[in-house]
């Protein structure tokens, strides 16, 4: 479960919208298995973290007023992984994207080469929108064997995570199986 101190203010991302059909049972076992595998990839194969995110995902899913399937599973997943393993930023919040990507990189001991010594400087951020910054980050991450992924929030926001580049074929298969609309961050909508 994502715990967010009230003193900081509201969550930096929406909890998640309602899904389409009433949830009367748990997810089908094959969907659960696929979501577990996806969470393990997002956790960079850290089983302890994956177990924690899976539990948080189940709690987030249980709090939905209606059931989730397909692409709608990404909302409770985003709540479950929070900013520890994912990011959710408003479409024009370049500074939040830089901070979010760097937090993801910190887990793997990586640094993004933003091309400037201070990527949070106002001048740099004014010259780069969120999609451009994701493309810059992608170059550094791919050189280190990682890939930044985004999913279509169907809102004025970008959300995603980082996985090992070697896991891309597995991620693509899971996305097909779960009917998820995800793209590498440098090819985003």
Backbone as ProteinMPNN parsed JSONL, in Angstrom:
{"seq_chain_A": "XXXXXXXXXXXXXXXXXXXXXXXXXXXXXXXXXXXXXXXXXXXXXXXXXXXXXXXXXXXXXXXXXXXXXXXXXXXXXXXXXXXXXXXXXXXXXXXXXXXXXXXXXXXXXXXXXXXXXXXXXXXXXXXXXXXXXXXXXXXXXXXXXXXXXXXXXXXXXXXXXXXXXXXXXXXXXXXXXXXXXXXXXXXXX", "coords_chain_A": {"N_chain_A": [[0.846, -1.164, 0.0], [0.531, 2.192, -0.838], [1.871, 4.591, 1.112], [1.43, 7.866, 1.962], [2.641, 10.785, 3.271], [0.511, 13.083, 4.825], [1.32, 15.652, 5.316], [2.854, 16.398, 3.172], [1.142, 16.897, 1.15], [-1.317, 16.335, -1.485], [-1.349, 13.148, -3.271], [1.123, 12.718, -5.86], [0.071, 11.721, -8.128], [-2.984, 10.527, -9.601], [-5.141, 8.369, -7.705], [-6.485, 6.177, -9.04], [-8.616, 5.75, -11.881], [-12.018, 4.554, -12.096], [-12.676, 1.208, -13.099], [-14.134, -0.905, -15.669], [-16.036, -3.1, -15.282], [-17.989, -4.766, -12.728], [-16.183, -6.108, -9.978], [-16.257, -9.218, -8.983], [-14.866, -11.426, -8.373], [-11.496, -12.59, -7.781], [-8.627, -11.697, -9.792], [-8.219, -13.615, -12.801], [-6.216, -16.593, -12.7], [-4.177, -16.751, -14.651], [-3.898, -14.091, -15.37], [-3.108, -13.018, -12.935], [-0.631, -14.343, -12.685], [0.743, -13.232, -14.878], [0.771, -10.528, -14.133], [2.308, -10.688, -11.806], [4.766, -11.433, -12.94], [5.266, -9.158, -14.493], [5.526, -7.233, -12.473], [7.812, -8.23, -11.224], [9.724, -7.756, -13.224], [9.638, -4.94, -13.29], [10.593, -4.5, -10.78], [13.208, -4.935, -11.113], [14.111, -7.532, -10.858], [14.288, -7.933, -8.135], [13.247, -9.851, -5.735], [12.16, -9.505, -3.145], [11.272, -6.83, -3.203], [9.463, -7.085, -5.312], [7.56, -8.815, -4.177], [6.536, -7.146, -2.191], [5.44, -5.075, -3.779], [3.547, -6.571, -5.163], [1.769, -7.306, -3.128], [0.901, -4.74, -2.423], [-0.273, -4.037, -4.843], [-2.422, -5.855, -4.938], [-3.91, -4.885, -2.762], [-4.503, -2.299, -3.699], [-6.014, -2.953, -5.936], [-8.153, -4.241, -4.706], [-9.412, -2.108, -3.531], [-10.703, -0.857, -5.551], [-13.755, 0.258, -6.972], [-14.925, -1.076, -8.953], [-14.187, -3.866, -11.102], [-10.992, -4.573, -12.616], [-9.425, -4.928, -15.744], [-7.239, -5.749, -18.465], [-5.816, -2.856, -19.877], [-6.567, -1.169, -17.809], [-5.521, -2.233, -15.521], [-3.141, -1.011, -15.061], [-3.46, 1.298, -13.551], [-3.972, 0.601, -10.728], [-1.535, -0.729, -10.485], [0.333, 1.34, -10.837], [-0.234, 2.834, -8.565], [0.566, 0.959, -6.669], [3.368, 0.544, -7.08], [4.292, 3.093, -6.841], [6.523, 5.909, -6.507], [8.804, 4.567, -6.03], [9.444, 2.537, -7.797], [8.47, 3.407, -10.142], [7.144, 6.071, -12.228], [5.075, 8.965, -12.359], [4.07, 11.688, -13.97], [2.916, 15.005, -14.591], [2.078, 16.297, -17.822], [3.594, 18.556, -18.462], [5.525, 18.828, -16.54], [8.575, 18.959, -16.331], [10.688, 18.99, -14.475], [9.799, 17.207, -12.496], [9.875, 14.863, -13.964], [12.651, 14.55, -14.454], [13.562, 14.235, -11.793], [12.096, 11.926, -11.096], [12.999, 9.958, -12.941], [15.691, 9.898, -12.235], [15.473, 8.901, -9.647], [14.59, 6.309, -10.193], [16.863, 5.379, -11.497], [18.728, 5.478, -9.439], [18.206, 3.172, -7.973], [19.513, 1.21, -9.407], [22.067, 2.067, -9.434], [22.73, 3.902, -11.434], [23.396, 6.737, -13.596], [21.933, 9.324, -15.368], [22.985, 10.846, -18.336], [22.347, 13.924, -18.869], [23.358, 15.843, -20.431], [24.042, 18.231, -19.371], [25.482, 19.809, -16.461], [23.689, 20.372, -14.39], [20.675, 19.207, -14.402], [18.27, 20.094, -13.363], [18.215, 22.78, -13.58], [16.653, 25.859, -14.305], [16.872, 26.992, -16.899], [17.672, 24.823, -18.543], [15.485, 23.079, -18.2], [13.468, 24.643, -19.289], [13.988, 24.476, -21.972], [13.423, 21.891, -22.689], [10.894, 19.54, -23.162], [8.771, 17.085, -21.536], [8.593, 14.627, -23.151], [10.979, 14.915, -24.695], [12.944, 14.902, -22.705], [12.585, 12.31, -21.75], [13.48, 10.892, -23.96], [16.185, 11.653, -23.995], [17.013, 10.539, -21.556], [16.591, 7.881, -22.169], [18.649, 7.197, -23.968], [20.977, 7.187, -22.331], [20.207, 5.22, -20.48], [19.799, 2.922, -22.08], [22.386, 2.501, -22.984], [23.472, 1.557, -20.673], [22.182, -0.813, -20.353], [19.461, -0.807, -19.718], [15.966, 0.043, -20.034], [13.629, 2.621, -20.397], [10.187, 2.713, -19.908], [6.888, 3.664, -20.932], [3.408, 4.078, -20.247], [0.19, 4.501, -21.738], [-1.606, 6.855, -20.293], [-3.921, 8.004, -20.991], [-4.487, 10.558, -20.348], [-3.427, 13.865, -19.365], [-0.661, 13.241, -18.75], [2.364, 11.437, -17.991], [3.414, 8.14, -17.42], [5.276, 5.426, -16.052], [8.015, 3.038, -16.004], [11.188, 1.458, -15.34], [13.069, -1.104, -16.885], [15.278, -3.932, -17.212], [17.06, -4.024, -20.237], [17.437, -6.491, -21.427], [15.155, -7.797, -20.689], [13.144, -6.946, -22.327], [11.845, -8.519, -24.443], [10.279, -10.292, -22.885], [8.726, -8.461, -21.471], [7.3, -7.322, -23.607], [5.783, -9.539, -24.435], [4.251, -9.993, -22.114], [2.817, -7.585, -22.083], [1.283, -7.867, -24.418], [-0.234, -10.118, -23.691], [-1.648, -9.124, -21.461], [-2.991, -7.026, -22.581], [-1.937, -4.379, -22.626], [-1.119, -0.996, -23.249], [1.832, -0.021, -23.898], [4.962, 1.654, -24.365], [8.406, 2.077, -25.418], [10.103, 4.733, -23.795], [11.23, 6.66, -25.465], [9.726, 6.527, -27.697], [7.255, 7.406, -27.22], [3.803, 8.459, -27.173]], "CA_chain_A": [[0.0, 0.0, 0.0], [1.297, 3.424, -0.913], [1.639, 5.49, 2.235], [1.863, 9.195, 1.571], [2.439, 11.694, 4.401], [-0.443, 14.162, 4.559], [2.007, 16.944, 5.395], [3.439, 16.701, 1.863], [0.06, 17.311, 0.261], [-1.96, 15.218, -2.174], [-0.494, 12.27, -4.061], [1.551, 13.359, -7.097], [-0.64, 11.071, -9.215], [-4.305, 10.113, -9.143], [-5.157, 7.004, -7.181], [-6.772, 5.56, -10.316], [-10.023, 5.86, -12.217], [-12.754, 3.301, -11.974], [-12.576, 0.301, -14.227], [-15.389, -1.008, -16.374], [-17.057, -4.054, -14.862], [-17.897, -5.09, -11.306], [-15.228, -7.143, -9.607], [-16.894, -10.137, -8.055], [-13.871, -12.438, -8.037], [-10.112, -12.156, -7.965], [-8.164, -11.797, -11.174], [-7.941, -14.984, -13.234], [-4.861, -17.005, -12.312], [-3.188, -16.408, -15.684], [-3.673, -12.646, -15.261], [-2.284, -12.838, -11.735], [0.737, -14.775, -13.007], [1.348, -12.241, -15.768], [1.03, -9.31, -13.352], [3.46, -10.981, -10.936], [5.966, -11.378, -13.78], [5.486, -7.753, -14.826], [6.027, -6.569, -11.266], [9.195, -8.672, -11.015], [10.559, -7.007, -14.173], [9.689, -3.555, -12.821], [11.4, -4.529, -9.554], [14.572, -5.265, -11.535], [14.363, -8.892, -10.358], [14.422, -7.938, -6.677], [12.063, -10.607, -5.326], [11.554, -8.888, -1.957], [10.525, -5.652, -3.66], [8.335, -7.568, -6.112], [6.537, -9.319, -3.248], [5.928, -5.97, -1.559], [4.606, -4.407, -4.778], [2.413, -7.447, -5.458], [0.816, -7.129, -2.024], [0.329, -3.396, -2.588], [-1.144, -4.097, -6.019], [-3.655, -6.537, -4.538], [-4.676, -3.954, -1.929], [-5.014, -1.237, -4.567], [-7.058, -3.555, -6.757], [-9.305, -4.521, -3.839], [-10.081, -0.847, -3.213], [-11.455, -0.339, -6.691], [-15.192, 0.051, -6.856], [-15.273, -2.014, -10.012], [-13.061, -4.716, -11.469], [-10.04, -4.088, -13.606], [-8.789, -5.875, -16.642], [-6.525, -5.084, -19.534], [-5.036, -1.642, -19.644], [-6.964, -0.541, -16.54], [-4.684, -2.781, -14.446], [-1.98, -0.151, -14.843], [-3.722, 2.297, -12.51], [-3.589, 0.08, -9.408], [-0.103, -1.033, -10.501], [1.038, 2.601, -10.61], [-0.377, 3.15, -7.143], [1.323, -0.022, -5.878], [4.82, 0.733, -7.159], [4.594, 4.466, -6.45], [7.73, 6.461, -7.118], [9.947, 3.708, -5.713], [9.782, 1.742, -8.973], [7.793, 3.972, -11.296], [6.972, 7.521, -12.221], [3.837, 9.534, -12.876], [4.299, 13.132, -14.007], [2.048, 15.799, -15.458], [2.656, 16.419, -19.154], [4.538, 19.666, -18.603], [6.38, 18.912, -15.348], [9.888, 18.431, -16.708], [11.498, 18.774, -13.267], [9.339, 15.962, -11.861], [10.373, 13.745, -14.767], [14.083, 14.394, -14.166], [13.683, 13.655, -10.445], [11.549, 10.573, -11.109], [13.914, 9.062, -13.658], [16.906, 9.722, -11.441], [15.145, 8.003, -8.533], [14.607, 4.949, -10.74], [18.264, 5.047, -11.777], [19.435, 5.283, -8.174], [18.043, 1.772, -7.557], [20.467, 0.374, -10.133], [23.378, 2.711, -9.412], [22.939, 4.535, -12.733], [23.248, 8.185, -13.721], [21.564, 9.746, -16.717], [23.748, 11.965, -18.887], [21.373, 14.872, -19.406], [24.069, 16.778, -21.297], [24.354, 19.437, -18.591], [25.827, 19.416, -15.094], [22.539, 20.523, -13.485], [19.465, 19.043, -15.212], [17.112, 20.769, -12.766], [18.345, 24.226, -13.795], [15.476, 26.402, -14.993], [17.154, 27.175, -18.321], [17.648, 23.515, -19.198], [14.112, 22.57, -18.184], [12.652, 25.459, -20.189], [14.29, 24.087, -23.352], [13.109, 20.479, -22.92], [9.623, 19.058, -22.637], [8.864, 15.75, -20.937], [8.998, 13.602, -24.119], [12.394, 15.092, -25.064], [13.749, 14.439, -21.57], [12.533, 10.842, -21.717], [14.357, 10.418, -25.03], [17.564, 11.837, -23.525], [17.255, 9.517, -20.529], [16.608, 6.558, -22.799], [19.979, 6.966, -24.545], [21.87, 6.796, -21.229], [19.764, 3.958, -19.884], [20.06, 1.813, -22.993], [23.833, 2.254, -22.973], [23.764, 0.826, -19.433], [21.441, -2.073, -20.338], [18.117, -0.606, -19.167], [15.045, 0.755, -20.912], [12.531, 3.333, -19.757], [8.918, 2.419, -20.572], [5.73, 4.486, -20.568], [2.1, 3.561, -20.643], [-0.738, 5.546, -22.14], [-2.528, 7.16, -19.198], [-5.105, 8.605, -21.601], [-4.658, 11.81, -19.611], [-2.316, 14.791, -19.579], [0.396, 12.786, -17.851], [3.206, 10.327, -18.42], [3.666, 7.193, -16.338], [6.049, 4.292, -16.528], [8.981, 2.364, -15.16], [12.44, 1.067, -15.977], [13.382, -2.532, -16.814], [16.514, -4.316, -17.896], [16.835, -4.155, -21.678], [17.356, -7.919, -21.745], [13.797, -8.251, -20.373], [12.169, -6.362, -23.247], [10.963, -9.504, -25.084], [9.32, -10.782, -21.891], [7.804, -7.355, -21.228], [6.418, -7.216, -24.772], [4.839, -10.661, -24.379], [3.309, -9.72, -21.021], [1.94, -6.492, -22.519], [0.307, -8.449, -25.348], [-1.121, -11.002, -22.923], [-2.486, -8.328, -20.562], [-3.623, -5.959, -23.369], [-1.421, -3.113, -22.115], [-0.568, -0.08, -24.24], [3.085, 0.519, -23.378], [5.965, 1.959, -25.383], [9.66, 2.627, -24.908], [9.875, 6.155, -23.5], [11.642, 7.523, -26.572], [8.76, 6.355, -28.78], [5.959, 7.625, -26.597], [2.751, 9.199, -27.87]], "C_chain_A": [[0.895, 1.231, 0.0], [0.915, 4.305, 0.26], [2.228, 6.837, 1.867], [1.598, 10.146, 2.727], [1.52, 12.855, 4.027], [0.239, 15.523, 4.567], [2.626, 17.358, 4.063], [2.372, 17.229, 0.91], [-0.531, 16.105, -0.432], [-0.939, 14.372, -2.927], [-0.094, 12.968, -5.351], [0.91, 12.726, -8.323], [-2.008, 10.665, -8.702], [-4.262, 8.689, -8.629], [-5.43, 6.053, -8.329], [-8.251, 5.687, -10.601], [-10.718, 4.518, -12.037], [-12.594, 2.493, -13.246], [-13.986, 0.021, -14.735], [-16.415, -1.973, -15.796], [-16.9, -4.407, -13.397], [-16.927, -6.23, -11.049], [-15.873, -8.033, -8.555], [-15.935, -11.237, -7.632], [-12.484, -11.841, -8.191], [-9.752, -12.266, -9.439], [-7.979, -13.26, -11.548], [-6.481, -15.334, -12.955], [-3.828, -16.651, -13.375], [-2.905, -14.906, -15.696], [-2.822, -12.345, -14.037], [-0.835, -13.213, -12.022], [1.448, -13.745, -13.88], [1.665, -10.948, -15.015], [2.207, -9.512, -12.401], [4.766, -10.884, -11.722], [6.297, -9.934, -14.155], [6.077, -7.006, -13.637], [7.466, -6.983, -10.975], [10.145, -7.942, -11.974], [10.737, -5.561, -13.72], [10.551, -3.438, -11.573], [12.863, -4.832, -9.842], [15.031, -6.578, -10.913], [14.675, -8.945, -8.863], [13.15, -8.585, -6.123], [11.385, -10.005, -4.102], [10.72, -7.663, -2.342], [9.297, -6.085, -4.454], [7.214, -8.091, -5.226], [5.801, -8.163, -2.577], [4.989, -5.265, -2.539], [3.386, -5.253, -5.131], [1.34, -7.304, -4.373], [0.131, -5.771, -2.133], [-0.626, -3.349, -3.775], [-2.473, -4.753, -5.662], [-4.531, -5.628, -3.676], [-5.286, -2.835, -2.778], [-6.163, -1.755, -5.427], [-8.323, -3.801, -5.94], [-10.081, -3.251, -3.509], [-10.86, -0.273, -4.385], [-12.932, -0.634, -6.485], [-15.684, -0.932, -7.898], [-14.026, -2.787, -10.387], [-12.187, -4.101, -12.535], [-9.609, -5.239, -14.495], [-8.083, -5.07, -17.719], [-5.757, -3.865, -19.062], [-5.361, -0.977, -18.307], [-6.184, -1.104, -15.353], [-3.503, -1.869, -14.125], [-2.224, 0.921, -13.791], [-3.415, 1.753, -11.122], [-2.111, -0.313, -9.353], [0.702, 0.231, -10.214], [0.935, 3.025, -9.156], [0.507, 2.231, -6.304], [2.822, 0.236, -5.905], [5.227, 2.147, -6.763], [5.838, 4.986, -7.15], [8.978, 5.67, -6.741], [10.391, 2.915, -6.942], [9.124, 2.28, -10.238], [7.771, 5.483, -11.231], [5.603, 7.857, -12.787], [4.027, 11.037, -12.807], [3.298, 13.798, -14.94], [2.802, 16.099, -16.752], [3.684, 17.532, -19.288], [5.505, 19.794, -17.43], [7.731, 18.245, -15.608], [10.749, 18.139, -15.486], [11.093, 17.479, -12.57], [9.828, 14.748, -12.639], [11.85, 13.495, -14.48], [14.271, 13.74, -12.798], [13.201, 12.207, -10.422], [12.465, 9.577, -11.795], [15.181, 8.842, -12.842], [16.655, 8.815, -10.243], [15.121, 6.549, -9.003], [16.044, 4.487, -10.974], [19.047, 4.772, -10.504], [19.335, 3.836, -7.7], [19.092, 0.865, -8.191], [21.859, 0.985, -10.172], [23.727, 3.386, -10.726], [22.819, 6.049, -12.625], [22.883, 8.47, -15.167], [22.461, 10.908, -17.121], [22.757, 12.889, -19.584], [22.034, 15.879, -20.345], [24.42, 18.093, -20.628], [24.693, 18.995, -17.173], [24.641, 19.479, -14.131], [21.234, 20.421, -14.281], [18.217, 19.698, -14.623], [17.195, 22.289, -12.88], [17.185, 24.716, -14.661], [15.698, 26.549, -16.5], [17.091, 25.872, -19.097], [16.218, 22.999, -19.295], [13.208, 23.351, -19.132], [12.841, 25.055, -21.648], [13.881, 22.657, -23.679], [11.753, 20.12, -22.326], [9.8, 17.621, -22.136], [9.232, 14.682, -21.972], [10.472, 13.709, -24.528], [13.3, 14.607, -23.943], [13.73, 12.919, -21.458], [13.436, 10.252, -22.794], [15.827, 10.552, -24.638], [17.91, 10.76, -22.501], [17.39, 8.139, -21.157], [17.982, 6.223, -23.37], [20.948, 6.494, -23.46], [21.496, 5.436, -20.664], [20.062, 2.777, -20.796], [21.544, 1.489, -23.069], [24.247, 1.449, -21.748], [22.98, -0.483, -19.326], [20.058, -1.993, -19.722], [17.269, 0.161, -20.174], [13.937, 1.379, -20.079], [11.271, 3.083, -20.58], [7.83, 3.336, -20.058], [4.453, 3.755, -20.958], [1.168, 4.731, -20.895], [-1.761, 5.764, -21.037], [-3.863, 7.676, -19.715], [-5.496, 9.875, -20.845], [-3.46, 12.699, -19.936], [-1.17, 14.463, -18.634], [1.176, 11.66, -18.514], [3.463, 9.445, -17.213], [4.466, 6.032, -16.902], [7.01, 3.77, -15.499], [10.223, 2.048, -15.977], [12.602, -0.443, -15.824], [14.746, -2.764, -17.449], [16.201, -4.51, -19.377], [16.721, -5.615, -22.096], [15.956, -8.483, -21.497], [12.742, -7.721, -21.338], [11.299, -7.394, -23.954], [9.903, -10.06, -24.123], [8.277, -9.705, -21.61], [6.815, -7.22, -22.383], [5.377, -8.335, -24.773], [3.808, -10.454, -23.27], [2.326, -8.618, -21.416], [0.883, -7.004, -23.492], [-0.72, -9.284, -24.591], [-2.115, -10.207, -22.071], [-3.232, -7.191, -21.276], [-3.24, -4.574, -22.842], [-0.862, -2.287, -23.264], [0.668, 0.57, -23.631], [4.056, 0.718, -24.536], [7.275, 2.315, -24.711], [9.498, 4.145, -24.794], [10.297, 7.082, -24.631], [10.725, 7.383, -27.786], [7.353, 6.678, -28.303], [5.07, 8.53, -27.441], [2.939, 10.698, -27.783]], "O_chain_A": [[1.879, 1.306, 0.735], [-0.238, 4.717, 0.384], [3.399, 6.929, 1.5], [0.447, 10.307, 3.133], [1.741, 13.527, 3.02], [-0.217, 16.448, 3.896], [2.894, 18.539, 3.847], [2.692, 17.941, -0.042], [-0.283, 14.971, -0.023], [0.181, 14.81, -3.189], [-0.885, 13.739, -5.896], [1.178, 13.153, -9.446], [-2.185, 10.475, -7.499], [-3.436, 7.89, -9.07], [-4.613, 5.161, -8.557], [-9.061, 5.728, -9.675], [-10.073, 3.486, -11.851], [-12.401, 3.042, -14.331], [-14.94, 0.649, -14.276], [-17.604, -1.657, -15.83], [-15.789, -4.353, -12.868], [-16.863, -7.194, -11.812], [-16.014, -7.651, -7.394], [-16.172, -11.912, -6.63], [-12.327, -10.721, -8.676], [-10.488, -12.857, -10.229], [-7.615, -14.069, -10.695], [-5.614, -14.46, -12.975], [-2.705, -16.283, -13.032], [-1.786, -14.494, -16.002], [-1.917, -11.512, -14.094], [0.084, -12.485, -11.646], [2.614, -13.424, -13.649], [2.713, -10.342, -15.237], [3.014, -8.602, -12.212], [5.75, -10.326, -11.238], [7.46, -9.532, -14.139], [7.024, -6.235, -13.79], [8.26, -6.159, -10.522], [11.245, -7.555, -11.58], [11.843, -5.02, -13.759], [11.17, -2.401, -11.335], [13.666, -4.969, -8.919], [16.181, -6.719, -10.498], [15.268, -9.914, -8.389], [12.102, -7.943, -6.052], [10.156, -9.993, -4.025], [9.601, -7.487, -1.86], [8.216, -5.519, -4.289], [6.04, -7.835, -5.497], [4.582, -8.206, -2.416], [3.872, -4.898, -2.174], [2.307, -4.712, -5.372], [0.151, -7.194, -4.675], [-1.082, -5.668, -1.955], [-1.667, -2.694, -3.714], [-3.533, -4.258, -6.044], [-5.751, -5.601, -3.839], [-6.448, -2.472, -2.592], [-7.165, -1.065, -5.618], [-9.433, -3.594, -6.429], [-11.28, -3.312, -3.237], [-11.6, 0.698, -4.223], [-13.302, -1.65, -5.896], [-16.739, -1.547, -7.738], [-12.919, -2.393, -10.021], [-12.612, -3.207, -13.267], [-9.452, -6.373, -14.043], [-8.302, -3.868, -17.864], [-5.14, -3.857, -17.997], [-4.512, -0.292, -17.737], [-6.189, -0.502, -14.279], [-2.932, -1.949, -13.037], [-1.267, 1.408, -13.19], [-2.657, 2.385, -10.386], [-1.496, -0.239, -8.29], [1.652, 0.196, -9.432], [1.903, 3.518, -8.578], [1.127, 2.676, -5.338], [3.482, 0.157, -4.869], [6.378, 2.38, -6.391], [6.166, 4.554, -8.256], [10.09, 6.062, -7.096], [11.581, 2.649, -7.11], [9.221, 1.659, -11.297], [8.305, 6.093, -10.305], [5.051, 7.113, -13.597], [4.134, 11.605, -11.72], [2.889, 13.224, -15.948], [4.032, 16.146, -16.761], [4.561, 17.456, -20.148], [6.234, 20.782, -17.343], [7.989, 17.125, -15.167], [11.467, 17.139, -15.464], [11.954, 16.733, -12.103], [10.159, 13.72, -12.048], [12.256, 12.35, -14.284], [15.052, 12.798, -12.662], [13.83, 11.355, -9.795], [12.683, 8.476, -11.289], [15.687, 7.722, -12.767], [17.533, 8.041, -9.861], [15.58, 5.658, -8.288], [16.394, 3.343, -10.683], [19.937, 3.921, -10.494], [20.273, 3.321, -7.091], [19.511, -0.125, -7.593], [22.739, 0.477, -10.867], [24.899, 3.439, -11.099], [22.22, 6.575, -11.687], [23.476, 7.902, -16.084], [22.672, 11.84, -16.345], [22.379, 12.666, -20.734], [21.348, 16.678, -20.982], [25.025, 18.969, -21.246], [24.251, 17.936, -16.727], [24.592, 18.723, -13.161], [20.737, 21.43, -14.78], [17.211, 19.841, -15.317], [16.348, 23.003, -12.343], [16.793, 24.059, -15.626], [14.798, 26.257, -17.288], [16.52, 25.821, -20.187], [15.791, 22.537, -20.353], [12.285, 22.784, -19.716], [11.95, 25.269, -22.471], [13.98, 22.244, -24.834], [11.491, 20.362, -21.148], [10.865, 17.026, -22.301], [10.125, 13.881, -21.696], [11.14, 12.687, -24.688], [14.319, 13.968, -24.204], [14.74, 12.307, -21.112], [14.086, 9.23, -22.571], [16.627, 9.659, -24.92], [18.973, 10.143, -22.574], [18.209, 7.328, -20.724], [18.431, 5.082, -23.266], [21.661, 5.509, -23.653], [22.362, 4.602, -20.402], [20.53, 1.738, -20.329], [21.918, 0.324, -23.204], [25.253, 0.74, -21.778], [23.094, -1.19, -18.324], [19.531, -3.001, -19.252], [17.795, 0.843, -21.055], [13.384, 0.749, -19.178], [11.285, 3.223, -21.803], [7.841, 3.739, -18.895], [4.433, 2.93, -21.872], [1.34, 5.814, -20.335], [-2.676, 4.959, -20.862], [-4.829, 7.773, -18.958], [-6.674, 10.211, -20.723], [-2.582, 12.306, -20.704], [-0.759, 15.294, -17.823], [0.712, 11.025, -19.46], [3.701, 9.941, -16.112], [4.35, 5.696, -18.081], [6.866, 4.007, -14.3], [10.285, 2.343, -17.171], [12.31, -0.999, -14.765], [15.288, -1.896, -18.134], [15.179, -5.101, -19.722], [15.981, -5.935, -23.026], [15.609, -9.534, -22.037], [11.559, -8.021, -21.178], [10.094, -7.172, -24.065], [8.756, -10.271, -24.519], [7.085, -9.998, -21.521], [5.621, -7.026, -22.157], [4.21, -8.093, -25.082], [2.622, -10.713, -23.47], [1.136, -8.711, -21.116], [-0.283, -6.62, -23.401], [-1.924, -9.17, -24.824], [-3.285, -10.576, -21.973], [-4.014, -6.475, -20.651], [-4.097, -3.713, -22.639], [-0.203, -2.824, -24.154], [0.571, 1.581, -22.935], [3.975, 0.032, -25.556], [7.285, 2.795, -23.577], [8.823, 4.761, -25.619], [9.77, 8.188, -24.743], [10.931, 8.054, -28.797], [6.372, 6.265, -28.922], [5.543, 9.265, -28.307], [2.131, 11.454, -28.323]]}, "name": "protein", "num_of_chains": 1, "seq": "XXXXXXXXXXXXXXXXXXXXXXXXXXXXXXXXXXXXXXXXXXXXXXXXXXXXXXXXXXXXXXXXXXXXXXXXXXXXXXXXXXXXXXXXXXXXXXXXXXXXXXXXXXXXXXXXXXXXXXXXXXXXXXXXXXXXXXXXXXXXXXXXXXXXXXXXXXXXXXXXXXXXXXXXXXXXXXXXXXXXXXXXXXXXX"}
